[in-house]
């Protein structure tokens, strides 16, 4: 009888752990999809905006850019222009030499001061 109770408890624990694992996988997939919505930019948008364009007009064409990968996108890029505010995105175009392309937009005084692309 005691052995049967131990088996039932073990099965119950396994079931709870299994459900927890499924919840974690679903949550993780949601985070990845959320990151994609907030950081991917079409290369056509990058090409269409020009230095000197109004900041609000350029930002209107871009996603928020606020995600948990923002700090990783900053790494390995050129220095930020003095006094500017920059936003980093991933290109949703083809990779170059197996590397993702980071698109950086820097704004100063209400205008696009610089746009840069570099491999990550």
N, CA, C and O atoms as a GROMACS GRO file, in nm:
protein
  480
    1UNK      N    1   0.081  -0.119   0.000
    1UNK     CA    2   0.000   0.000   0.000
    1UNK      C    3   0.087   0.127   0.000
    1UNK      O    4   0.058   0.222  -0.073
    2UNK      N    5   0.191   0.128   0.081
    2UNK     CA    6   0.279   0.243   0.091
    2UNK      C    7   0.354   0.263  -0.041
    2UNK      O    8   0.381   0.375  -0.083
    3UNK      N    9   0.386   0.150  -0.105
    3UNK     CA   10   0.457   0.158  -0.233
    3UNK      C   11   0.367   0.221  -0.339
    3UNK      O   12   0.416   0.295  -0.424
    4UNK      N   13   0.240   0.193  -0.334
    4UNK     CA   14   0.144   0.249  -0.430
    4UNK      C   15   0.129   0.401  -0.411
    4UNK      O   16   0.121   0.475  -0.510
    5UNK      N   17   0.126   0.448  -0.286
    5UNK     CA   18   0.117   0.590  -0.258
    5UNK      C   19   0.241   0.663  -0.309
    5UNK      O   20   0.231   0.772  -0.365
    6UNK      N   21   0.358   0.601  -0.290
    6UNK     CA   22   0.483   0.660  -0.338
    6UNK      C   23   0.482   0.673  -0.490
    6UNK      O   24   0.531   0.772  -0.544
    7UNK      N   25   0.428   0.575  -0.557
    7UNK     CA   26   0.418   0.579  -0.704
    7UNK      C   27   0.324   0.690  -0.748
    7UNK      O   28   0.354   0.763  -0.843
    8UNK      N   29   0.211   0.704  -0.681
    8UNK     CA   30   0.115   0.810  -0.714
    8UNK      C   31   0.175   0.948  -0.691
    8UNK      O   32   0.155   1.039  -0.772
    9UNK      N   33   0.248   0.964  -0.582
    9UNK     CA   34   0.313   1.093  -0.554
    9UNK      C   35   0.418   1.122  -0.662
    9UNK      O   36   0.428   1.235  -0.711
   10UNK      N   37   0.495   1.021  -0.698
   10UNK     CA   38   0.597   1.039  -0.803
   10UNK      C   39   0.534   1.077  -0.936
   10UNK      O   40   0.586   1.163  -1.007
   11UNK      N   41   0.423   1.014  -0.971
   11UNK     CA   42   0.354   1.047  -1.096
   11UNK      C   43   0.297   1.188  -1.091
   11UNK      O   44   0.301   1.260  -1.191
   12UNK      N   45   0.245   1.228  -0.976
   12UNK     CA   46   0.192   1.363  -0.960
   12UNK      C   47   0.301   1.468  -0.976
   12UNK      O   48   0.281   1.570  -1.042
   13UNK      N   49   0.417   1.443  -0.916
   13UNK     CA   50   0.530   1.536  -0.928
   13UNK      C   51   0.575   1.544  -1.075
   13UNK      O   52   0.601   1.654  -1.125
   14UNK      N   53   0.584   1.432  -1.142
   14UNK     CA   54   0.623   1.429  -1.283
   14UNK      C   55   0.524   1.507  -1.368
   14UNK      O   56   0.564   1.579  -1.460
   15UNK      N   57   0.395   1.494  -1.340
   15UNK     CA   58   0.292   1.566  -1.414
   15UNK      C   59   0.306   1.717  -1.393
   15UNK      O   60   0.299   1.794  -1.490
   16UNK      N   61   0.327   1.760  -1.270
   16UNK     CA   62   0.343   1.903  -1.240
   16UNK      C   63   0.468   1.957  -1.311
   16UNK      O   64   0.463   2.065  -1.368
   17UNK      N   65   0.578   1.884  -1.307
   17UNK     CA   66   0.700   1.927  -1.375
   17UNK      C   67   0.681   1.934  -1.527
   17UNK      O   68   0.730   2.026  -1.592
   18UNK      N   69   0.610   1.838  -1.581
   18UNK     CA   70   0.581   1.838  -1.725
   18UNK      C   71   0.498   1.958  -1.767
   18UNK      O   72   0.527   2.021  -1.868
   19UNK      N   73   0.396   1.990  -1.690
   19UNK     CA   74   0.312   2.106  -1.719
   19UNK      C   75   0.396   2.234  -1.707
   19UNK      O   76   0.382   2.324  -1.789
   20UNK      N   77   0.480   2.241  -1.606
   20UNK     CA   78   0.567   2.357  -1.589
   20UNK      C   79   0.663   2.374  -1.707
   20UNK      O   80   0.688   2.486  -1.750
   21UNK      N   81   0.716   2.265  -1.758
   21UNK     CA   82   0.805   2.269  -1.873
   21UNK      C   83   0.731   2.319  -1.998
   21UNK      O   84   0.786   2.400  -2.073
   22UNK      N   85   0.610   2.273  -2.020
   22UNK     CA   86   0.531   2.319  -2.134
   22UNK      C   87   0.503   2.469  -2.123
   22UNK      O   88   0.513   2.540  -2.222
   23UNK      N   89   0.469   2.516  -2.004
   23UNK     CA   90   0.444   2.659  -1.982
   23UNK      C   91   0.570   2.739  -2.012
   23UNK      O   92   0.563   2.845  -2.074
   24UNK      N   93   0.686   2.691  -1.967
   24UNK     CA   94   0.812   2.761  -1.991
   24UNK      C   95   0.845   2.768  -2.140
   24UNK      O   96   0.891   2.871  -2.188
   25UNK      N   97   0.821   2.661  -2.213
   25UNK     CA   98   0.846   2.660  -2.358
   25UNK      C   99   0.754   2.760  -2.429
   25UNK      O  100   0.800   2.835  -2.515
   26UNK      N  101   0.628   2.760  -2.394
   26UNK     CA  102   0.533   2.854  -2.456
   26UNK      C  103   0.572   2.998  -2.424
   26UNK      O  104   0.567   3.084  -2.512
   27UNK      N  105   0.610   3.025  -2.300
   27UNK     CA  106   0.653   3.160  -2.260
   27UNK      C  107   0.778   3.201  -2.338
   27UNK      O  108   0.787   3.314  -2.385
   28UNK      N  109   0.874   3.109  -2.352
   28UNK     CA  110   0.996   3.137  -2.427
   28UNK      C  111   0.968   3.168  -2.573
   28UNK      O  112   1.029   3.259  -2.629
   29UNK      N  113   0.879   3.093  -2.635
   29UNK     CA  114   0.843   3.119  -2.774
   29UNK      C  115   0.777   3.256  -2.788
   29UNK      O  116   0.801   3.327  -2.885
   30UNK      N  117   0.695   3.291  -2.692
   30UNK     CA  118   0.630   3.423  -2.693
   30UNK      C  119   0.732   3.534  -2.684
   30UNK      O  120   0.718   3.636  -2.752
   31UNK      N  121   0.836   3.516  -2.602
   31UNK     CA  122   0.941   3.617  -2.589
   31UNK      C  123   1.019   3.632  -2.720
   31UNK      O  124   1.051   3.744  -2.760
   32UNK      N  125   1.049   3.522  -2.786
   32UNK     CA  126   1.122   3.527  -2.914
   32UNK      C  127   1.038   3.599  -3.019
   32UNK      O  128   1.091   3.682  -3.093
   33UNK      N  129   0.911   3.568  -3.026
   33UNK     CA  130   0.823   3.636  -3.123
   33UNK      C  131   0.809   3.784  -3.091
   33UNK      O  132   0.803   3.867  -3.181
   34UNK      N  133   0.803   3.816  -2.962
   34UNK     CA  134   0.795   3.956  -2.920
   34UNK      C  135   0.922   4.030  -2.960
   34UNK      O  136   0.915   4.144  -3.006
   35UNK      N  137   1.037   3.967  -2.943
   35UNK     CA  138   1.164   4.027  -2.982
   35UNK      C  139   1.166   4.054  -3.132
   35UNK      O  140   1.212   4.159  -3.176
   36UNK      N  141   1.115   3.960  -3.209
   36UNK     CA  142   1.113   3.977  -3.354
   36UNK      C  143   1.026   4.095  -3.394
   36UNK      O  144   1.062   4.172  -3.483
   37UNK      N  145   0.912   4.110  -3.330
   37UNK     CA  146   0.823   4.223  -3.361
   37UNK      C  147   0.887   4.357  -3.328
   37UNK      O  148   0.860   4.456  -3.396
   38UNK      N  149   0.971   4.361  -3.226
   38UNK     CA  150   1.025   4.487  -3.178
   38UNK      C  151   1.162   4.523  -3.234
   38UNK      O  152   1.207   4.636  -3.217
   39UNK      N  153   1.230   4.429  -3.302
   39UNK     CA  154   1.367   4.459  -3.344
   39UNK      C  155   1.395   4.437  -3.492
   39UNK      O  156   1.504   4.470  -3.538
   40UNK      N  157   1.303   4.382  -3.568
   40UNK     CA  158   1.330   4.354  -3.709
   40UNK      C  159   1.288   4.471  -3.798
   40UNK      O  160   1.178   4.524  -3.785
   41UNK      N  161   1.378   4.510  -3.889
   41UNK     CA  162   1.352   4.620  -3.983
   41UNK      C  163   1.380   4.571  -4.124
   41UNK      O  164   1.480   4.503  -4.148
   42UNK      N  165   1.293   4.605  -4.215
   42UNK     CA  166   1.312   4.570  -4.356
   42UNK      C  167   1.424   4.656  -4.414
   42UNK      O  168   1.428   4.776  -4.388
   43UNK      N  169   1.516   4.596  -4.490
   43UNK     CA  170   1.625   4.675  -4.551
   43UNK      C  171   1.574   4.790  -4.638
   43UNK      O  172   1.642   4.891  -4.653
   44UNK      N  173   1.454   4.776  -4.695
   44UNK     CA  174   1.396   4.883  -4.777
   44UNK      C  175   1.370   5.008  -4.692
   44UNK      O  176   1.385   5.120  -4.741
   45UNK      N  177   1.331   4.989  -4.566
   45UNK     CA  178   1.309   5.102  -4.476
   45UNK      C  179   1.443   5.170  -4.448
   45UNK      O  180   1.452   5.293  -4.448
   46UNK      N  181   1.546   5.090  -4.425
   46UNK     CA  182   1.680   5.145  -4.400
   46UNK      C  183   1.726   5.230  -4.518
   46UNK      O  184   1.779   5.339  -4.500
   47UNK      N  185   1.705   5.180  -4.638
   47UNK     CA  186   1.747   5.252  -4.759
   47UNK      C  187   1.662   5.376  -4.783
   47UNK      O  188   1.712   5.475  -4.836
   48UNK      N  189   1.536   5.372  -4.744
   48UNK     CA  190   1.445   5.482  -4.774
   48UNK      C  191   1.470   5.607  -4.690
   48UNK      O  192   1.450   5.719  -4.737
   49UNK      N  193   1.513   5.588  -4.565
   49UNK     CA  194   1.535   5.705  -4.480
   49UNK      C  195   1.672   5.764  -4.508
   49UNK      O  196   1.768   5.692  -4.538
   50UNK      N  197   1.680   5.894  -4.499
   50UNK     CA  198   1.804   5.966  -4.530
   50UNK      C  199   1.847   6.051  -4.411
   50UNK      O  200   1.763   6.097  -4.333
   51UNK      N  201   1.976   6.071  -4.398
   51UNK     CA  202   2.029   6.159  -4.296
   51UNK      C  203   1.966   6.297  -4.313
   51UNK      O  204   1.961   6.351  -4.424
   52UNK      N  205   1.919   6.353  -4.203
   52UNK     CA  206   1.851   6.483  -4.206
   52UNK      C  207   1.700   6.472  -4.202
   52UNK      O  208   1.632   6.572  -4.179
   53UNK      N  209   1.646   6.350  -4.225
   53UNK     CA  210   1.501   6.332  -4.215
   53UNK      C  211   1.456   6.358  -4.071
   53UNK      O  212   1.531   6.331  -3.978
   54UNK      N  213   1.334   6.412  -4.053
   54UNK     CA  214   1.283   6.438  -3.917
   54UNK      C  215   1.276   6.308  -3.835
   54UNK      O  216   1.236   6.204  -3.885
   55UNK      N  217   1.316   6.318  -3.708
   55UNK     CA  218   1.321   6.202  -3.620
   55UNK      C  219   1.185   6.134  -3.608
   55UNK      O  220   1.177   6.011  -3.616
   56UNK      N  221   1.077   6.211  -3.588
   56UNK     CA  222   0.946   6.149  -3.570
   56UNK      C  223   0.900   6.075  -3.695
   56UNK      O  224   0.830   5.974  -3.686
   57UNK      N  225   0.939   6.124  -3.812
   57UNK     CA  226   0.903   6.057  -3.937
   57UNK      C  227   0.978   5.924  -3.949
   57UNK      O  228   0.919   5.823  -3.988
   58UNK      N  229   1.106   5.924  -3.915
   58UNK     CA  230   1.186   5.801  -3.923
   58UNK      C  231   1.138   5.701  -3.819
   58UNK      O  232   1.117   5.583  -3.850
   59UNK      N  233   1.120   5.746  -3.695
   59UNK     CA  234   1.074   5.654  -3.589
   59UNK      C  235   0.936   5.597  -3.619
   59UNK      O  236   0.905   5.486  -3.574
   60UNK      N  237   0.854   5.668  -3.693
   60UNK     CA  238   0.723   5.618  -3.733
   60UNK      C  239   0.732   5.497  -3.824
   60UNK      O  240   0.636   5.420  -3.835
   61UNK      N  241   0.844   5.480  -3.891
   61UNK     CA  242   0.866   5.366  -3.981
   61UNK      C  243   0.934   5.249  -3.911
   61UNK      O  244   0.948   5.141  -3.970
   62UNK      N  245   0.977   5.269  -3.787
   62UNK     CA  246   1.053   5.168  -3.714
   62UNK      C  247   0.972   5.108  -3.601
   62UNK      O  248   0.884   5.174  -3.545
   63UNK      N  249   1.001   4.981  -3.566
   63UNK     CA  250   0.939   4.924  -3.446
   63UNK      C  251   1.002   4.988  -3.321
   63UNK      O  252   1.093   5.070  -3.334
   64UNK      N  253   0.954   4.953  -3.205
   64UNK     CA  254   1.000   5.018  -3.080
   64UNK      C  255   1.149   4.995  -3.055
   64UNK      O  256   1.217   5.084  -3.004
   65UNK      N  257   1.200   4.877  -3.089
   65UNK     CA  258   1.342   4.848  -3.064
   65UNK      C  259   1.374   4.813  -2.921
   65UNK      O  260   1.488   4.780  -2.890
   66UNK      N  261   1.275   4.819  -2.834
   66UNK     CA  262   1.297   4.787  -2.693
   66UNK      C  263   1.278   4.638  -2.670
   66UNK      O  264   1.165   4.589  -2.669
   67UNK      N  265   1.387   4.567  -2.652
   67UNK     CA  266   1.379   4.424  -2.624
   67UNK      C  267   1.501   4.382  -2.545
   67UNK      O  268   1.593   4.460  -2.523
   68UNK      N  269   1.501   4.256  -2.502
   68UNK     CA  270   1.610   4.206  -2.421
   68UNK      C  271   1.738   4.185  -2.502
   68UNK      O  272   1.842   4.158  -2.441
   69UNK      N  273   1.737   4.196  -2.634
   69UNK     CA  274   1.857   4.178  -2.715
   69UNK      C  275   1.925   4.310  -2.751
   69UNK      O  276   2.027   4.310  -2.820
   70UNK      N  277   1.871   4.420  -2.705
   70UNK     CA  278   1.925   4.552  -2.740
   70UNK      C  279   2.073   4.563  -2.706
   70UNK      O  280   2.152   4.612  -2.787
   71UNK      N  281   2.113   4.519  -2.586
   71UNK     CA  282   2.254   4.531  -2.546
   71UNK      C  283   2.344   4.445  -2.635
   71UNK      O  284   2.457   4.484  -2.662
   72UNK      N  285   2.296   4.331  -2.680
   72UNK     CA  286   2.376   4.246  -2.769
   72UNK      C  287   2.395   4.312  -2.905
   72UNK      O  288   2.500   4.296  -2.967
   73UNK      N  289   2.295   4.385  -2.952
   73UNK     CA  290   2.305   4.452  -3.082
   73UNK      C  291   2.406   4.566  -3.079
   73UNK      O  292   2.465   4.598  -3.182
   74UNK      N  293   2.427   4.626  -2.963
   74UNK     CA  294   2.522   4.737  -2.950
   74UNK      C  295   2.667   4.690  -2.964
   74UNK      O  296   2.752   4.765  -3.013
   75UNK      N  297   2.694   4.567  -2.922
   75UNK     CA  298   2.830   4.516  -2.920
   75UNK      C  299   2.888   4.503  -3.061
   75UNK      O  300   2.820   4.459  -3.154
   76UNK      N  301   3.013   4.542  -3.073
   76UNK     CA  302   3.083   4.525  -3.200
   76UNK      C  303   3.056   4.633  -3.303
   76UNK      O  304   3.109   4.627  -3.414
   77UNK      N  305   2.974   4.729  -3.270
   77UNK     CA  306   2.942   4.835  -3.364
   77UNK      C  307   3.033   4.955  -3.348
   77UNK      O  308   3.109   4.964  -3.252
   78UNK      N  309   3.027   5.047  -3.441
   78UNK     CA  310   3.107   5.169  -3.430
   78UNK      C  311   3.058   5.257  -3.316
   78UNK      O  312   2.946   5.239  -3.267
   79UNK      N  313   3.141   5.350  -3.273
   79UNK     CA  314   3.104   5.440  -3.165
   79UNK      C  315   2.985   5.527  -3.203
   79UNK      O  316   2.964   5.559  -3.320
   80UNK      N  317   2.908   5.563  -3.102
   80UNK     CA  318   2.791   5.648  -3.125
   80UNK      C  319   2.835   5.793  -3.144
   80UNK      O  320   2.928   5.839  -3.078
   81UNK      N  321   2.768   5.865  -3.234
   81UNK     CA  322   2.802   6.006  -3.252
   81UNK      C  323   2.777   6.086  -3.123
   81UNK      O  324   2.680   6.061  -3.052
   82UNK      N  325   2.864   6.179  -3.096
   82UNK     CA  326   2.855   6.264  -2.976
   82UNK      C  327   2.719   6.333  -2.966
   82UNK      O  328   2.673   6.395  -3.062
   83UNK      N  329   2.654   6.322  -2.851
   83UNK     CA  330   2.530   6.392  -2.824
   83UNK      C  331   2.407   6.335  -2.893
   83UNK      O  332   2.303   6.401  -2.897
   84UNK      N  333   2.416   6.216  -2.947
   84UNK     CA  334   2.301   6.159  -3.019
   84UNK      C  335   2.236   6.048  -2.936
   84UNK      O  336   2.294   5.998  -2.840
   85UNK      N  337   2.116   6.012  -2.976
   85UNK     CA  338   2.042   5.902  -2.918
   85UNK      C  339   2.023   5.798  -3.027
   85UNK      O  340   1.970   5.829  -3.134
   86UNK      N  341   2.065   5.676  -3.002
   86UNK     CA  342   2.062   5.573  -3.106
   86UNK      C  343   1.964   5.461  -3.073
   86UNK      O  344   1.932   5.436  -2.957
   87UNK      N  345   1.917   5.394  -3.179
   87UNK     CA  346   1.831   5.276  -3.169
   87UNK      C  347   1.890   5.168  -3.258
   87UNK      O  348   1.935   5.196  -3.369
   88UNK      N  349   1.887   5.043  -3.210
   88UNK     CA  350   1.946   4.931  -3.282
   88UNK      C  351   1.838   4.831  -3.322
   88UNK      O  352   1.745   4.806  -3.246
   89UNK      N  353   1.853   4.776  -3.442
   89UNK     CA  354   1.758   4.678  -3.496
   89UNK      C  355   1.833   4.571  -3.573
   89UNK      O  356   1.948   4.589  -3.611
   90UNK      N  357   1.766   4.459  -3.595
   90UNK     CA  358   1.818   4.355  -3.684
   90UNK      C  359   1.751   4.369  -3.820
   90UNK      O  360   1.632   4.398  -3.828
   91UNK      N  361   1.828   4.350  -3.924
   91UNK     CA  362   1.771   4.349  -4.058
   91UNK      C  363   1.698   4.218  -4.080
   91UNK      O  364   1.748   4.112  -4.041
   92UNK      N  365   1.581   4.223  -4.140
   92UNK     CA  366   1.511   4.098  -4.170
   92UNK      C  367   1.544   4.050  -4.311
   92UNK      O  368   1.478   3.961  -4.364
   93UNK      N  369   1.646   4.110  -4.371
   93UNK     CA  370   1.695   4.066  -4.502
   93UNK      C  371   1.788   3.947  -4.488
   93UNK      O  372   1.804   3.892  -4.379
   94UNK      N  373   1.849   3.909  -4.598
   94UNK     CA  374   1.941   3.795  -4.598
   94UNK      C  375   2.065   3.824  -4.514
   94UNK      O  376   2.108   3.939  -4.502
   95UNK      N  377   2.120   3.718  -4.456
   95UNK     CA  378   2.243   3.733  -4.379
   95UNK      C  379   2.359   3.751  -4.477
   95UNK      O  380   2.352   3.708  -4.592
   96UNK      N  381   2.466   3.814  -4.428
   96UNK     CA  382   2.586   3.833  -4.509
   96UNK      C  383   2.698   3.753  -4.447
   96UNK      O  384   2.735   3.776  -4.332
   97UNK      N  385   2.753   3.658  -4.523
   97UNK     CA  386   2.860   3.571  -4.474
   97UNK      C  387   2.819   3.498  -4.347
   97UNK      O  388   2.901   3.474  -4.258
   98UNK      N  389   2.691   3.462  -4.338
   98UNK     CA  390   2.640   3.387  -4.223
   98UNK      C  391   2.619   3.471  -4.098
   98UNK      O  392   2.593   3.416  -3.991
   99UNK      N  393   2.628   3.603  -4.110
   99UNK     CA  394   2.611   3.691  -3.995
   99UNK      C  395   2.488   3.778  -4.015
   99UNK      O  396   2.456   3.819  -4.127
  100UNK      N  397   2.420   3.805  -3.904
  100UNK     CA  398   2.306   3.896  -3.908
  100UNK      C  399   2.356   4.039  -3.926
  100UNK      O  400   2.468   4.071  -3.888
  101UNK      N  401   2.273   4.124  -3.986
  101UNK     CA  402   2.309   4.264  -4.004
  101UNK      C  403   2.235   4.349  -3.903
  101UNK      O  404   2.113   4.342  -3.892
  102UNK      N  405   2.310   4.431  -3.830
  102UNK     CA  406   2.253   4.525  -3.734
  102UNK      C  407   2.237   4.659  -3.805
  102UNK      O  408   2.327   4.706  -3.874
  103UNK      N  409   2.121   4.720  -3.787
  103UNK     CA  410   2.093   4.853  -3.842
  103UNK      C  411   2.082   4.949  -3.725
  103UNK      O  412   2.001   4.929  -3.634
  104UNK      N  413   2.164   5.055  -3.727
  104UNK     CA  414   2.162   5.153  -3.619
  104UNK      C  415   2.120   5.289  -3.673
  104UNK      O  416   2.172   5.336  -3.774
  105UNK      N  417   2.025   5.351  -3.604
  105UNK     CA  418   1.977   5.484  -3.640
  105UNK      C  419   2.007   5.576  -3.523
  105UNK      O  420   1.966   5.550  -3.410
  106UNK      N  421   2.080   5.686  -3.549
  106UNK     CA  422   2.114   5.781  -3.444
  106UNK      C  423   2.050   5.917  -3.474
  106UNK      O  424   2.054   5.966  -3.587
  107UNK      N  425   1.991   5.975  -3.370
  107UNK     CA  426   1.917   6.100  -3.385
  107UNK      C  427   1.981   6.209  -3.300
  107UNK      O  428   2.030   6.183  -3.190
  108UNK      N  429   1.980   6.331  -3.353
  108UNK     CA  430   2.031   6.446  -3.281
  108UNK      C  431   1.955   6.570  -3.327
  108UNK      O  432   1.935   6.590  -3.447
  109UNK      N  433   1.913   6.650  -3.233
  109UNK     CA  434   1.840   6.774  -3.264
  109UNK      C  435   1.716   6.750  -3.350
  109UNK      O  436   1.684   6.830  -3.438
  110UNK      N  437   1.645   6.637  -3.323
  110UNK     CA  438   1.520   6.610  -3.393
  110UNK      C  439   1.534   6.560  -3.536
  110UNK      O  440   1.436   6.558  -3.611
  111UNK      N  441   1.656   6.520  -3.573
  111UNK     CA  442   1.677   6.469  -3.710
  111UNK      C  443   1.761   6.343  -3.707
  111UNK      O  444   1.832   6.316  -3.609
  112UNK      N  445   1.753   6.266  -3.815
  112UNK     CA  446   1.838   6.148  -3.828
  112UNK      C  447   1.979   6.196  -3.856
  112UNK      O  448   2.007   6.252  -3.963
  113UNK      N  449   2.068   6.175  -3.761
  113UNK     CA  450   2.205   6.223  -3.774
  113UNK      C  451   2.294   6.122  -3.845
  113UNK      O  452   2.388   6.159  -3.915
  114UNK      N  453   2.264   5.993  -3.827
  114UNK     CA  454   2.348   5.889  -3.886
  114UNK      C  455   2.272   5.758  -3.892
  114UNK      O  456   2.193   5.728  -3.802
  115UNK      N  457   2.295   5.682  -3.996
  115UNK     CA  458   2.246   5.545  -4.003
  115UNK      C  459   2.364   5.458  -4.042
  115UNK      O  460   2.442   5.493  -4.131
  116UNK      N  461   2.375   5.346  -3.975
  116UNK     CA  462   2.490   5.258  -3.994
  116UNK      C  463   2.443   5.113  -3.995
  116UNK      O  464   2.349   5.076  -3.924
  117UNK      N  465   2.508   5.032  -4.076
  117UNK     CA  466   2.482   4.888  -4.071
  117UNK      C  467   2.615   4.816  -4.053
  117UNK      O  468   2.717   4.856  -4.110
  118UNK      N  469   2.612   4.709  -3.974
  118UNK     CA  470   2.732   4.630  -3.948
  118UNK      C  471   2.694   4.487  -3.912
  118UNK      O  472   2.584   4.463  -3.863
  119UNK      N  473   2.785   4.392  -3.936
  119UNK     CA  474   2.753   4.251  -3.906
  119UNK      C  475   2.761   4.222  -3.756
  119UNK      O  476   2.840   4.283  -3.684
  120UNK      N  477   2.679   4.128  -3.712
  120UNK     CA  478   2.682   4.086  -3.572
  120UNK      C  479   2.729   3.942  -3.567
  120UNK      O  480   2.740   3.885  -3.459
   0.00000   0.00000   0.00000
